Amino acid sequence: MESAHGSQISTSSNLTKALERRRESIARGTTARKKSELGQFMTAAPIANFMSRLFSGLSGAEIRLLDAGAGMGSLVAAFEREAVNRGAVSISAEAWEIDPEMVPHLEETLMELAASSAFSYSIKDGDFVWAASRDIALRKPPRFTHAILNPPYKKLGGKSDERMALRDAGIETGNFYSAFVALALLLLEEGGELVAITPRSFCNGTYFRSFRQLMLVRAALTHAHVFESRTKAFKGDEVLQENVIFRLVKGAQQGNVTVSTSTDGSFADIRERSVPFTEVVLPDDTEAIIHLVPDEDCVARNEMARFTNSLEDIGIGVATGPVVDFRLREYLSDEPRPTSVPLIYPMHFENGFVIHPKTGKKPNWIDRNDTTEKWLMPSGHYVLVRRLSSKEEKRRLVPAVFDPAKIAGEKIGFENHVNVFHGNKAGLPADIARGLAVWLGSTTADEWLRRFNGHTQVNAGDLRALRYPDLETLKAWGRKIGDTLPSQEEIDAMVAQRGKAGSAWER
């Protein structure tokens, strides 16, 4: 579907208002199931306008714009208005939309733009991932100067046709949103700009490591905007991940990054500051984890510089609890049997320690036998961290000490919804374990995690990405702990008055 150029420049806000009414109507009429199947969450006008304002170099430009996952055209319309107001000479847009029910709305939007401005367009209703991957694999030259994206939020199957096509293009990623961003970036000319709104989950974790590395090698990250509310960027669409808006400039030299924040997509209370790139991606971090700290007074920013040890440096490991309960259901029980050993879930966390057994919806025991033995760990002092938190909770890091003096058993089952800190797959010294729980319970550690963790799940990889005190400090803290963790104020005071550095402990 192609358009001809219009004859005049449009500056009217009527289309924006009409689009917003149409967006709200379509959103109300689209089932949650369809939104999930397509990963489709349409962009509200204030967000589209904010994203468009992040572009530079629009004055006098002949723009070739890409919008992959264009929906009803809200982003193209916002971009067109911004570019026209800043004196763009012409805009040629290529809009991709795979949902046949959305294409007529997109066509209507782009026709209105073309009727009154130096704007032309083409609509592609095919598979963007497949087509763009093919062009990149065939080394076709980049053809866009700008890209604006609200890509679909949906996982890519490891053996799907799209995943294979992406690999042919040199892209390794497991979600459509990161695939769209990577493809759009590669389709840009040198110096081209990309602005996208996506989940914040790409900022950390091995799952998105290749994507982060590609993005940061091929482009400069110049701006990142974080929403403090997990739900209000796409209010009404049941999006529970934190979202981030970011701007990339392909082939540009990396400089400082503008980090801004607002409570929601109205941007009424927006705040921003300039951050050295070395604070956004640590220089020695091979994982290329992206840290976003919008608040000048963030506790973690001031305190974390004191703590530089990785878990490997201090000889501690962390892993996901090995017991997957639904695969071993026949061996689980509410009451102990002769062959039972304790099974630990997050429900057993209480005041910073594991309390077992507990009455609840989960079993307390797992049989020890030839089938389950490889999933059990020897009794000892461990520190556990809950993997999942609700969006209402203030903390992401919720630790608890497993004390073998309180819970009998030669072996222990740690269920898959907890992370387990261990010493070479066995217990830790008691003081180290208690001190580690103090650290993980601190505001500093929790704030540090939030720098790069944009969702409610805390994985072992996230915990490896944290930095930790030295072992002598952990021991000193641990010696002060009784049968419960101190209050938050007391923990934070201990961290603020940290002890002197020490060397590795010996088992």
C-alpha positions in Angstrom: 0.0 0.0 0.0 1.6 3.2 -1.2 0.7 6.9 -0.8 1.5 10.0 -2.8 3.0 13.2 -1.2 0.6 15.7 0.3 1.0 19.4 -0.6 1.0 21.2 2.8 2.5 21.0 6.2 0.2 19.8 9.0 0.4 21.2 12.5 -3.1 20.3 13.7 -3.6 18.5 17.0 -7.0 17.2 15.8 -5.5 13.9 14.5 -3.7 13.3 17.8 -7.0 13.7 19.7 -8.9 11.5 17.3 -6.1 8.8 17.5 -6.3 8.9 21.3 -10.0 8.3 21.3 -9.6 5.5 18.7 -6.8 3.9 20.7 -8.9 3.9 23.9 -11.8 2.4 22.1 -9.7 -0.3 20.4 -7.9 -1.1 23.7 -11.3 -1.6 25.5 -12.5 -3.9 22.7 -9.4 -6.0 22.6 -9.3 -9.1 24.8 -6.5 -9.7 27.2 -5.9 -13.0 25.4 -5.4 -11.3 22.0 -3.1 -8.7 23.6 -1.0 -11.5 25.0 -1.0 -13.5 21.7 0.2 -10.5 19.7 2.2 -8.8 22.5 0.2 -5.8 21.5 0.0 -2.7 23.8 -0.8 0.5 22.0 1.0 3.8 22.7 -0.9 6.6 24.5 -0.5 10.1 23.0 1.6 11.6 25.8 4.1 8.8 25.5 4.2 9.0 21.7 4.8 12.8 22.0 7.6 12.4 24.5 9.3 9.8 22.4 9.1 12.0 19.3 10.7 14.9 21.2 13.8 12.8 22.0 14.9 12.9 18.3 17.4 15.5 17.1 18.5 16.6 13.7 15.0 17.0 12.3 15.3 20.5 11.0 15.9 20.5 7.2 16.0 16.7 7.1 14.7 14.4 4.5 13.5 11.6 6.8 13.1 8.0 6.1 11.2 6.6 9.1 10.7 3.0 10.3 7.9 2.0 12.6 7.8 -1.8 13.1 4.7 -2.9 15.0 3.0 0.4 14.1 -0.5 -0.5 15.4 -2.9 2.3 14.5 0.0 4.7 13.7 0.1 6.8 16.9 3.9 6.9 16.9 4.2 7.9 13.2 1.6 10.6 13.7 3.4 12.0 16.8 6.8 11.9 14.9 5.3 13.6 11.9 4.0 16.4 13.9 7.3 16.9 15.8 9.3 16.7 12.6 7.1 19.1 10.7 7.1 21.6 13.6 10.9 21.5 13.6 11.2 22.1 9.9 11.7 18.7 8.3 11.7 18.9 4.5 10.0 15.5 3.9 9.0 12.3 5.7 8.8 8.9 4.1 7.5 6.3 6.5 7.5 2.5 6.3 5.0 1.1 8.8 4.8 -2.6 9.6 1.7 -4.1 11.2 0.9 -7.8 11.1 -2.6 -7.7 12.8 -5.1 -7.5 9.9 -7.7 -5.9 12.2 -5.3 -3.0 13.0 -4.1 -2.3 9.4 -7.3 -0.4 8.3 -6.8 1.9 11.4 -3.2 2.4 10.4 -4.1 3.2 6.8 -6.6 5.8 7.9 -4.0 7.5 10.1 -1.3 7.6 7.5 -3.8 8.8 4.8 -4.7 11.7 7.0 -1.0 12.6 7.4 -0.3 12.3 3.7 -3.3 14.5 2.8 -1.9 17.6 4.5 1.9 17.4 4.7 5.1 16.5 2.9 4.5 12.9 4.0 4.5 9.6 2.1 4.1 6.1 3.4 4.0 2.4 2.7 2.3 -0.2 4.9 3.8 -3.7 5.2 1.5 -6.3 6.6 3.9 -9.1 6.6 6.4 -10.6 9.2 8.9 -7.8 10.0 11.3 -10.2 11.8 11.5 -12.5 8.8 11.8 -9.8 6.2 14.2 -7.6 8.0 16.4 -10.6 9.0 16.6 -11.6 5.4 17.6 -8.1 4.2 20.3 -8.0 6.8 21.6 -11.5 6.1 21.8 -10.5 2.4 23.7 -7.4 3.3 21.3 -5.0 1.8 22.3 -1.4 2.6 20.6 0.4 5.5 17.7 2.5 4.3 16.3 4.4 7.3 17.4 7.6 9.0 15.0 7.3 12.0 13.1 4.5 13.8 10.4 4.8 16.4 9.2 1.6 18.1 6.7 0.2 20.5 7.5 -3.4 19.6 5.5 -6.5 20.6 6.2 -8.0 24.0 6.3 -11.7 23.5 8.8 -14.5 23.8 10.5 -16.1 20.7 10.6 -19.8 20.6 14.2 -21.2 20.5 13.4 -23.3 17.4 10.9 -20.9 15.8 11.3 -19.7 12.2 11.8 -16.2 13.4 14.6 -17.3 15.8 16.4 -19.1 13.0 16.1 -16.0 10.7 17.5 -13.8 13.4 20.5 -16.0 13.8 21.1 -15.8 10.1 21.2 -12.0 10.6 23.7 -12.3 13.5 21.1 -11.6 16.2 20.7 -13.8 19.2 17.7 -12.9 21.4 14.6 -14.6 22.8 11.9 -11.9 22.7 10.2 -10.1 19.9 10.7 -6.7 21.5 14.5 -7.0 21.6 14.5 -8.6 18.1 12.6 -5.6 16.7 15.0 -3.1 18.3 18.1 -5.0 17.0 16.7 -5.3 13.5 15.7 -1.6 13.4 19.1 -0.6 14.6 20.8 -2.6 11.9 18.5 -1.1 9.2 19.5 2.4 10.2 22.1 4.4 8.4 25.2 5.5 10.4 24.2 8.4 12.5 20.6 7.3 12.4 18.4 7.6 15.5 16.2 5.0 17.2 13.7 5.7 20.0 11.8 2.8 21.6 9.6 1.9 24.5 10.1 -1.6 25.8 10.2 -3.6 29.0 13.2 -2.8 31.1 14.0 -6.5 31.4 16.7 -6.3 28.7 18.9 -4.2 31.1 20.1 -7.3 32.9 20.4 -11.1 32.8 22.1 -13.6 30.5 18.8 -13.9 28.5 19.4 -10.5 26.9 23.2 -10.3 27.1 23.8 -10.7 23.4 21.2 -8.1 22.6 22.8 -5.6 25.1 26.2 -6.2 23.6 25.0 -5.7 20.0 23.1 -2.5 21.0 26.0 -0.9 22.9 28.6 -1.8 20.3 26.6 -0.6 17.3 25.1 2.6 18.9 25.5 5.2 21.7 22.8 5.2 24.4 22.0 8.8 24.9 18.8 8.9 26.9 16.8 6.5 29.1 13.5 7.3 30.7 12.2 5.1 33.6 8.6 5.0 34.9 8.4 4.6 38.6 5.0 2.8 38.3 5.1 -0.7 36.9 1.6 -0.4 35.5 0.8 3.2 34.5 2.8 3.5 31.2 0.2 1.2 29.6 -2.6 1.7 32.1 -5.5 -0.6 31.5 -3.4 -3.1 29.5 -2.3 -5.3 32.4 1.4 -4.7 31.7 3.2 -5.7 34.9 6.8 -5.2 33.8 8.6 -1.9 34.2 9.0 0.0 31.0 11.8 2.2 29.7 12.0 4.6 26.8 15.5 4.9 25.3 17.3 6.7 22.5 20.1 5.2 20.4 22.3 6.9 17.8 23.9 4.4 15.5 27.7 4.6 15.2 28.0 7.6 17.5 30.6 8.0 20.1 29.3 7.1 23.6 29.1 10.0 26.0 27.1 10.8 29.1 23.5 9.4 29.3 20.5 11.5 30.2 18.5 9.5 32.7 15.0 10.8 33.4 12.1 9.5 35.4 8.4 10.1 36.0 5.7 8.4 38.0 3.7 7.6 34.9 3.1 8.4 31.2 1.7 11.8 31.9 5.3 13.0 32.5 3.9 15.6 34.9 6.7 15.2 37.5 9.6 14.4 35.1 13.1 14.7 36.5 16.4 14.1 34.7 20.1 14.2 35.2 23.2 13.5 33.2 25.1 10.4 34.1 28.6 9.2 33.0 28.3 6.1 30.9 30.7 4.4 33.3 27.9 4.5 35.9 25.4 3.1 33.4 27.5 0.2 32.3 30.4 -0.6 34.6 33.7 -0.6 32.7 34.7 -4.2 33.8 31.3 -5.7 33.3 31.4 -8.4 30.6 27.7 -8.9 31.0 27.1 -5.2 29.9 24.3 -4.8 32.5 22.6 -1.4 32.2 22.1 0.5 35.5 19.5 3.2 35.5 19.4 5.4 38.6 17.3 8.5 38.0 17.3 9.9 41.5 20.2 12.2 42.5 19.8 11.1 46.1 19.6 7.4 45.5 21.0 5.5 48.4 22.7 2.9 46.3 24.5 5.5 44.2 26.2 6.9 47.3 26.8 3.7 49.2 27.5 1.0 46.6 30.9 2.4 45.6 32.2 1.0 48.9 31.4 -2.6 47.9 33.3 -3.9 45.0 33.5 -7.7 45.4 31.7 -10.2 43.2 30.4 -13.4 44.6 33.3 -15.2 42.9 35.8 -12.9 44.7 34.5 -14.0 48.1 34.0 -17.6 47.2 30.2 -17.8 47.4 27.9 -19.2 44.8 24.2 -18.7 44.1 21.8 -20.9 42.3 18.1 -21.4 41.8 16.5 -23.9 44.2 16.9 -27.3 42.5 13.5 -28.8 43.5 10.8 -28.3 40.9 7.8 -29.4 42.8 5.4 -30.3 40.0 7.9 -32.7 38.6 8.4 -34.5 41.9 4.8 -34.2 43.2 4.5 -37.9 44.1 7.4 -37.5 46.6 6.0 -34.4 48.4 3.9 -34.5 51.6 2.3 -32.2 54.2 3.3 -34.5 57.1 6.7 -36.1 57.6 7.3 -39.7 56.5 10.2 -42.0 57.6 12.2 -41.0 54.5 11.2 -37.3 54.5 13.5 -34.3 54.6 12.5 -30.6 54.9 11.3 -28.9 51.7 11.7 -25.1 51.8 9.5 -22.6 50.0 9.2 -18.8 50.3 6.3 -19.3 52.7 8.8 -20.5 55.3 10.5 -17.1 55.4 9.9 -15.2 58.7 11.8 -12.3 60.2 14.9 -13.1 58.1 15.1 -16.8 59.0 13.5 -20.0 57.7 10.8 -21.4 60.0 9.8 -25.0 59.3 7.3 -26.6 59.1 4.5 -24.2 58.4 0.8 -24.8 57.6 0.0 -23.5 54.2 -0.8 -24.4 50.6 2.6 -25.9 50.0 4.0 -29.3 51.3 6.6 -29.2 54.0 8.4 -32.4 53.1 10.1 -34.3 50.3 11.0 -38.0 50.3 14.7 -38.7 50.1 15.2 -41.5 47.6 17.2 -42.4 44.4 15.0 -40.1 42.3 15.1 -37.0 44.5 18.7 -37.4 45.9 20.3 -35.3 43.1 18.0 -32.4 43.8 18.7 -32.2 47.6 21.5 -30.3 49.3 23.5 -31.2 52.4 22.3 -29.5 55.6 24.2 -26.4 56.6 23.8 -22.6 56.8 22.4 -21.1 53.6 21.0 -17.8 52.7 17.8 -17.8 50.6 16.3 -15.1 48.5 12.7 -15.1 47.2 12.6 -15.2 43.5 9.2 -13.5 43.0 7.7 -10.4 44.6 4.4 -8.7 44.0 4.2 -5.3 42.4 2.9 -3.8 45.6 5.9 -4.8 47.7 8.5 -2.2 48.6 11.5 -4.6 48.4 12.8 -6.9 45.6 15.4 -8.6 47.8 13.8 -10.7 50.5 16.4 -12.8 52.3 16.2 -15.6 54.9 18.9 -17.6 56.7 18.5 -21.4 56.8 19.9 -22.5 60.2 20.5 -26.2 60.5 20.3 -26.0 64.3 16.6 -25.1 64.0 15.6 -27.5 61.2 16.7 -31.2 61.5 17.7 -33.2 58.4 20.8 -34.5 56.7 19.6 -33.2 53.4 17.4 -30.3 52.5 15.1 -29.6 49.5 15.1 -26.0 48.3 12.2 -25.3 46.0 12.6 -23.6 42.7 11.0 -20.3 43.9 14.0 -19.5 46.1 17.6 -18.6 45.2 20.2 -20.3 47.3 23.6 -18.8 48.4 26.0 -21.6 49.1 29.7 -22.5 49.5 30.6 -24.9 46.7 27.1 -26.5 46.8 27.2 -26.9 50.6 26.6 -24.6 53.6 28.3 -21.4 54.5 30.0 -20.6 57.8 27.3 -19.3 60.2 28.6 -15.8 60.6 29.1 -15.4 56.9 25.5 -16.6 56.2 24.0 -14.2 58.7 26.1 -11.3 57.6 25.2 -12.0 54.0 21.5 -11.8 55.0 22.2 -8.4 56.5 23.7 -7.2 53.3 20.8 -8.6 51.1 18.3 -7.1 53.5 19.8 -3.6 53.2 18.3 -0.7 51.4 21.6 -0.3 49.6 21.5 -3.7 48.0 17.8 -3.5 47.2 18.3 -0.1 45.5 21.4 -1.4 43.6 19.3 -4.3 42.3 16.7 -1.9 41.0 19.3 -0.2 38.9 19.1 -3.0 36.4 16.2 -5.3 37.4 13.0 -4.0 35.8 10.6 -6.8 36.8 9.3 -8.6 39.8 11.5 -11.7 39.4 14.9 -11.9 41.0 17.1 -14.6 39.4 20.5 -16.0 40.3 22.0 -14.0 37.5 20.7 -10.8 39.0 22.3 -11.8 42.4 25.6 -12.5 40.7 25.5 -9.0 39.1 25.3 -7.4 42.6 28.5 -6.3 44.4 29.2 -7.5 47.9 31.2 -6.5 51.1 34.4 -8.4 51.9 34.2 -11.5 54.1 35.5 -9.9 57.2 32.7 -7.4 57.0 30.1 -10.1 56.6 31.5 -12.0 59.6 31.4 -8.8 61.7 27.8 -8.2 60.8 26.9 -11.9 61.3 28.3 -11.9 64.9 25.7 -9.3 65.8 22.7 -11.2 64.6 20.5 -13.3 66.9 17.4 -15.3 66.0 15.9 -12.6 63.8 17.2 -10.0 61.4 17.4 -6.5 62.9 15.0 -3.8 61.8 15.5 -2.0 58.5 16.9 1.0 60.2 19.4 -1.1 62.2 20.5 -3.0 59.0 21.0 0.2 57.1 23.0 1.7 60.0 25.3 -1.4 60.0 25.9 -1.1 56.3 26.6 2.6 56.6 29.2 1.8 59.3 30.8 -1.1 57.5 33.9 -2.7 58.9 37.4 -3.0 57.4 38.2 -5.2 54.4 39.4 -8.7 55.0 40.4 -11.9 53.1 38.6 -15.0 52.0 37.2 -17.4 54.6 38.2 -21.0 54.7 35.9 -23.9 54.9 
